[in-house]
Structure formats: C-alpha cells, structure tokens
C-alpha cells in the first residue's frame, strides 16, 4: 500500500496482484527503454531551469531525448493505455476532506472516474504513483531474476 498526494488530495493505493502487475508491466515494456534514455537529459534540464541557468541548447537536447519516448507512447495501442490507466486507478482510493473516510477513484462497473476534478494530468500522476509502487520494483528485479534470482 502506498499513500501519496496529487493536486492537493490524498490518495492510497492497494497493491496490484502479481498477475495484474505482470500484465501492466508487459503493456508498459515498449516505453521503458526510451524513458530511461530520456530521463537523464530531462532531469538535467529541469535542474538548470530550477537554478535559473537553463539554455536553449540544453532544452533542445532534452526535447531530442524525449522524442523517442513520445513516439513510443503515441504508438501504444489505445487498449493498452486504457488497460494500464484503468488498472492503476482501480486500486486507488481518495481521502475525503476532514477525515471522512476513503472513496474509490475508479468505478469499474460504470467505467468512469468518480471525481470530476481529476483531470488528465492528475489521472496520469495517480497512475504513475501506482506504477512506481508496484511495477518499478518488478522491472528493476528482472535482470537478477533472469540470472536465477541472484542479486
């Protein structure tokens, strides 16, 4: 279980079961390598922007590094993207203001978000938090698992 905040609201995610986590990781696999290649230049540009020393060359390098990731994400089948988002949102609850309990974010039967104020960026941020908690550990364990489990 992971707790996190997005857009001023507090969220809690349950752990994905092993089979579901595997299928989410499988759907995300084409984006992993381009993401890893893009994260270094993007982080460097963000750091220079925060320091106030960003330059056009650095931003151009970041955009060039992000292009393959953007292309892979754009080419992912809509069904795969929907599966990942809906699966991740399906294990998340949102805290009611003033300690009034928790409510599910995704209604599977109605196939819709339960909060109108969750916009696209918030939806993706919520899903990324689930991915960080449940999928990233799986992805980082793959090299050791392929060597018989030795770490």
C-alpha positions as CSV (number, residue, x, y, z in Angstrom):
1,X,0.0,0.0,0.0
2,X,1.3,3.5,-0.9
3,X,0.0,6.9,0.1
4,X,0.6,10.0,-1.9
5,X,-0.8,13.4,-2.8
6,X,-1.8,14.7,-6.2
7,X,-3.4,18.1,-6.8
8,X,-4.0,18.7,-3.1
9,X,-5.8,15.4,-2.5
10,X,-4.6,12.5,-0.5
11,X,-4.6,9.1,-2.2
12,X,-3.9,5.5,-1.1
13,X,-3.2,2.6,-3.5
14,X,-3.6,-1.1,-2.8
15,X,-1.0,-3.5,-4.2
16,X,-1.7,-5.0,-7.6
17,X,-1.8,-8.7,-7.6
18,X,1.1,-10.4,-9.2
19,X,-0.6,-11.4,-12.5
20,X,-2.1,-7.9,-12.9
21,X,1.2,-6.2,-12.2
22,X,2.9,-8.5,-14.7
23,X,0.3,-7.5,-17.4
24,X,0.7,-3.8,-16.6
25,X,4.5,-4.2,-16.9
26,X,4.1,-6.1,-20.2
27,X,2.0,-3.3,-21.6
28,X,4.5,-0.6,-20.5
29,X,7.6,-2.5,-21.6
30,X,7.9,-0.8,-25.0
31,X,8.2,2.6,-23.2
32,X,10.8,1.6,-20.7
33,X,14.0,1.9,-22.7
34,X,13.0,5.3,-24.3
35,X,12.0,6.5,-20.8
36,X,15.4,5.5,-19.3
37,X,17.2,7.2,-22.2
38,X,15.1,10.4,-21.8
39,X,15.2,10.8,-18.0
40,X,18.8,11.9,-17.7
41,X,18.7,14.8,-20.1
42,X,15.2,15.8,-18.8
43,X,16.4,15.8,-15.2
44,X,19.5,17.8,-16.2
45,X,17.4,20.4,-17.9
46,X,14.9,20.6,-15.0
47,X,17.9,21.2,-12.6
48,X,19.2,24.0,-14.8
49,X,15.7,25.5,-15.0
50,X,15.4,25.5,-11.2
51,X,18.9,27.0,-10.9
52,X,17.9,29.7,-13.5
53,X,20.7,28.7,-15.8
54,X,18.7,26.9,-18.5
55,X,19.8,27.4,-22.0
56,X,18.3,26.7,-25.4
57,X,20.9,24.0,-26.2
58,X,20.0,22.1,-23.0
59,X,16.3,22.3,-23.8
60,X,16.9,21.2,-27.4
61,X,18.9,18.2,-26.1
62,X,16.0,17.3,-23.7
63,X,13.4,17.6,-26.5
64,X,15.5,15.4,-28.7
65,X,15.9,12.8,-25.9
66,X,12.1,12.9,-25.2
67,X,11.1,12.4,-28.8
68,X,11.6,8.6,-28.9
69,X,9.6,8.3,-25.7
70,X,6.8,10.5,-27.1
71,X,6.8,8.4,-30.3
72,X,6.5,5.1,-28.3
73,X,3.8,6.5,-26.1
74,X,1.9,7.8,-29.1
75,X,2.2,4.4,-30.8
76,X,1.0,2.4,-27.9
77,X,-2.4,0.9,-28.7
78,X,-5.3,2.8,-27.0
79,X,-6.5,-0.5,-25.5
80,X,-3.1,-0.9,-23.8
81,X,-3.1,2.6,-22.4
82,X,-6.6,2.2,-21.2
83,X,-5.7,-1.1,-19.5
84,X,-2.8,0.5,-17.7
85,X,-4.6,3.6,-16.6
86,X,-7.9,1.8,-15.5
87,X,-6.0,-1.0,-13.8
88,X,-3.9,1.5,-11.8
89,X,-6.8,3.8,-11.0
90,X,-8.8,0.7,-9.9
91,X,-6.6,0.2,-6.9
92,X,-6.7,3.8,-5.7
93,X,-8.9,5.4,-3.1
94,X,-9.1,9.1,-2.2
95,X,-9.4,10.6,1.3
96,X,-12.5,12.6,2.0
97,X,-11.8,16.0,3.4
98,X,-11.8,16.3,7.2
99,X,-11.2,12.6,7.7
100,X,-14.5,11.4,6.3
101,X,-13.1,8.1,5.0
102,X,-11.9,6.9,1.6
103,X,-13.7,6.5,-1.7
104,X,-12.6,4.6,-4.8
105,X,-11.3,6.7,-7.6
106,X,-12.3,4.4,-10.5
107,X,-15.7,2.7,-10.8
108,X,-15.1,-0.4,-12.9
109,X,-18.8,-1.2,-13.5
110,X,-19.5,2.3,-14.7
111,X,-16.1,2.6,-16.5
112,X,-15.5,6.1,-15.2
113,X,-13.7,8.2,-12.7
114,X,-15.6,9.0,-9.6
115,X,-14.3,12.5,-9.1
116,X,-14.9,15.3,-11.7
117,X,-11.9,17.3,-10.6
118,X,-9.4,14.6,-11.6
119,X,-8.0,16.0,-14.9
120,X,-5.7,14.3,-17.4
121,X,-2.5,15.3,-15.6
122,X,-3.9,14.2,-12.2
123,X,-5.0,10.9,-13.7
124,X,-1.6,10.2,-15.1
125,X,0.1,11.3,-11.9
126,X,-2.1,8.9,-9.9
127,X,-1.3,6.0,-12.2
128,X,2.4,6.9,-12.1
129,X,2.3,6.6,-8.3
130,X,0.8,3.1,-8.6
131,X,3.4,2.1,-11.2
132,X,6.2,3.4,-9.0
133,X,4.9,1.3,-6.1
134,X,4.1,-1.9,-7.9
135,X,5.7,-2.0,-11.3
136,X,9.1,-0.3,-11.0
137,X,10.3,-2.9,-8.4
138,X,9.4,-5.7,-10.8
139,X,11.2,-4.0,-13.7
140,X,14.3,-3.5,-11.6
141,X,14.3,-7.1,-10.4
142,X,14.2,-8.5,-14.0
143,X,18.0,-8.6,-14.5
144,X,18.5,-10.6,-11.3
145,X,15.6,-12.9,-12.0
146,X,17.0,-13.7,-15.4
147,X,20.2,-14.8,-13.7
148,X,18.4,-17.3,-11.5
149,X,17.3,-14.8,-8.8
150,X,20.8,-13.9,-7.6
151,X,21.1,-10.2,-6.7
